[in-house]
């Protein structure tokens, strides 16, 4: 194993941000390539729609480009990008699905036509949930958003978030149980 340092060490994120602020297109492209897949994957999980996920990813990086001077070099870029993407997904969800809480919660009880084999695939399982429920579950469980964060972002109360999350997780548990198998929780 060769312990020599290469002649051209990879640029750090802070260095790339400095270069991008100065108008270096290659630095911006490098930042994009470093984070685009994670941003797109989050947007796809939240929206369940590839075209919307692509739009959200593009808008996220446009916002990054417009806000380069405000980004701190000493903090990781990916959490900021994921927060922007999540907020954009929530904004789209709120614009396209102006249903009241009762309708959203009632939708969780609807049966889906997904095959039982899909239950082992987390993405397929999440797609069984309505968009609002899927977004709340993913942001809380995988991205670490608190109920207060979710309530604030959706313009609701923390109890709304807790209720929607609880019902959504119960629905997912039911979908994972083999048909006819008794539940151990009851």
C-alpha positions as CSV (number, residue, x, y, z in Angstrom):
1,X,0.0,0.0,0.0
2,X,1.4,3.4,-1.1
3,X,1.2,6.0,1.7
4,X,2.1,8.9,-0.5
5,X,-0.3,11.8,-0.8
6,X,-1.6,12.4,-4.3
7,X,-0.4,15.5,-6.1
8,X,-4.0,16.8,-6.3
9,X,-5.9,16.2,-3.0
10,X,-9.7,16.2,-3.3
11,X,-11.2,19.6,-2.6
12,X,-13.0,20.0,0.7
13,X,-16.6,21.1,0.8
14,X,-15.6,24.4,2.4
15,X,-13.1,25.0,-0.4
16,X,-15.7,24.2,-3.1
17,X,-18.1,26.6,-1.5
18,X,-15.5,29.4,-1.5
19,X,-14.8,28.6,-5.2
20,X,-18.5,28.5,-6.1
21,X,-19.0,31.9,-4.4
22,X,-16.4,33.3,-6.7
23,X,-18.3,32.0,-9.8
24,X,-16.3,28.8,-10.3
25,X,-18.7,26.6,-12.3
26,X,-16.7,23.5,-11.8
27,X,-16.9,23.9,-8.0
28,X,-20.7,24.3,-8.2
29,X,-20.9,21.2,-10.4
30,X,-18.8,19.3,-7.9
31,X,-21.1,20.2,-5.0
32,X,-24.1,19.2,-7.1
33,X,-22.6,15.8,-8.0
34,X,-21.6,15.3,-4.3
35,X,-25.2,15.8,-3.1
36,X,-27.7,15.5,-5.9
37,X,-28.4,11.8,-5.4
38,X,-29.2,12.2,-1.7
39,X,-31.4,15.3,-2.4
40,X,-33.3,13.5,-5.2
41,X,-33.8,10.3,-3.1
42,X,-35.3,12.3,-0.3
43,X,-37.6,14.2,-2.7
44,X,-38.7,11.0,-4.3
45,X,-39.5,9.4,-1.0
46,X,-41.5,12.4,0.1
47,X,-43.4,12.9,-3.1
48,X,-43.6,9.4,-4.6
49,X,-43.3,11.0,-8.0
50,X,-40.1,11.0,-10.1
51,X,-40.9,14.1,-12.0
52,X,-41.7,16.1,-8.9
53,X,-38.6,14.8,-7.2
54,X,-36.5,16.0,-10.1
55,X,-38.2,19.4,-10.0
56,X,-37.5,19.6,-6.2
57,X,-33.9,18.6,-6.6
58,X,-33.4,21.2,-9.3
59,X,-35.1,23.9,-7.2
60,X,-33.0,22.9,-4.2
61,X,-29.8,23.5,-6.1
62,X,-31.1,26.7,-7.6
63,X,-31.7,28.0,-4.1
64,X,-28.3,26.9,-3.0
65,X,-26.8,28.8,-6.0
66,X,-28.8,31.9,-5.0
67,X,-27.8,31.6,-1.4
68,X,-24.2,30.7,-1.7
69,X,-23.0,33.8,0.2
70,X,-25.2,32.9,3.2
71,X,-24.0,29.3,3.5
72,X,-21.5,28.7,6.3
73,X,-18.3,27.0,5.4
74,X,-18.0,25.3,8.8
75,X,-21.2,23.3,8.6
76,X,-22.0,20.4,6.3
77,X,-24.0,21.3,3.2
78,X,-26.1,18.1,2.9
79,X,-28.3,18.7,6.0
80,X,-29.1,22.2,4.7
81,X,-29.9,20.8,1.2
82,X,-32.1,18.1,2.6
83,X,-34.0,20.6,4.7
84,X,-34.6,22.8,1.7
85,X,-35.7,19.8,-0.4
86,X,-38.1,18.7,2.4
87,X,-39.5,22.1,2.7
88,X,-40.1,22.3,-1.1
89,X,-41.8,18.9,-1.0
90,X,-44.0,20.0,1.9
91,X,-44.9,23.2,0.0
92,X,-45.9,21.2,-3.0
93,X,-47.9,18.8,-0.9
94,X,-49.7,21.7,0.8
95,X,-50.5,23.3,-2.6
96,X,-51.8,20.1,-4.2
97,X,-53.5,18.4,-1.2
98,X,-55.5,21.0,0.7
99,X,-57.5,18.3,2.4
100,X,-58.4,18.7,6.1
101,X,-57.0,16.5,8.8
102,X,-60.0,14.3,9.0
103,X,-59.8,13.4,5.3
104,X,-56.0,12.8,5.6
105,X,-56.5,10.5,8.5
106,X,-59.4,8.7,6.9
107,X,-57.3,8.0,3.8
108,X,-55.0,5.9,5.9
109,X,-57.8,3.3,6.3
110,X,-58.2,2.9,2.6
111,X,-57.0,-0.4,1.1
112,X,-54.3,-0.4,-1.5
113,X,-53.7,-2.8,-4.4
114,X,-50.1,-3.4,-3.6
115,X,-49.0,-7.0,-3.5
116,X,-48.0,-8.6,-0.1
117,X,-44.5,-9.1,-1.5
118,X,-44.1,-5.3,-1.7
119,X,-44.4,-5.2,2.1
120,X,-40.7,-6.1,2.5
121,X,-39.6,-3.1,0.4
122,X,-39.6,0.0,2.5
123,X,-40.2,2.3,-0.4
124,X,-43.1,0.2,-1.7
125,X,-44.5,0.1,1.8
126,X,-44.2,3.9,2.2
127,X,-45.9,4.4,-1.2
128,X,-49.0,2.7,0.3
129,X,-49.5,5.8,2.4
130,X,-51.1,9.0,1.2
131,X,-48.5,11.7,0.4
132,X,-49.0,13.7,3.6
133,X,-48.7,10.6,5.8
134,X,-45.6,9.4,3.9
135,X,-44.0,12.8,4.3
136,X,-44.6,13.0,8.0
137,X,-43.4,9.4,8.6
138,X,-40.2,9.9,6.6
139,X,-39.3,13.3,8.0
140,X,-39.9,12.1,11.6
141,X,-38.5,8.6,11.5
142,X,-35.6,9.0,9.0
143,X,-34.7,12.6,9.0
144,X,-35.2,13.3,12.7
145,X,-37.7,16.1,12.5
146,X,-39.5,16.7,15.8
147,X,-43.3,16.9,16.1
148,X,-42.8,20.6,16.8
149,X,-40.8,21.0,13.6
150,X,-43.4,19.2,11.6
151,X,-46.3,21.1,13.2
152,X,-44.6,24.4,12.6
153,X,-43.8,23.6,8.9
154,X,-47.3,22.3,8.2
155,X,-49.0,25.0,10.1
156,X,-50.6,22.5,12.5
157,X,-50.2,21.4,16.1
158,X,-47.7,18.8,17.5
159,X,-50.7,16.6,18.4
160,X,-51.7,16.6,14.7
161,X,-48.3,15.3,13.8
162,X,-48.3,12.7,16.6
163,X,-51.7,11.5,15.6
164,X,-50.9,11.3,11.9
165,X,-47.6,9.5,12.6
166,X,-49.2,7.0,15.0
167,X,-52.0,6.1,12.5
168,X,-49.5,5.9,9.7
169,X,-47.2,3.6,11.6
170,X,-50.1,1.4,12.7
171,X,-51.2,1.2,9.0
172,X,-47.7,0.1,8.0
173,X,-47.6,-2.5,10.8
174,X,-50.9,-3.9,9.6
175,X,-49.6,-4.0,6.0
176,X,-46.6,-6.0,7.3
177,X,-48.7,-8.6,9.1
178,X,-49.5,-11.7,7.1
179,X,-53.2,-11.8,6.2
180,X,-55.2,-13.6,8.8
181,X,-52.4,-13.6,11.3
182,X,-53.4,-12.4,14.8
183,X,-51.7,-9.2,15.9
184,X,-49.5,-9.5,19.0
185,X,-50.3,-5.9,20.0
186,X,-54.0,-6.6,20.8
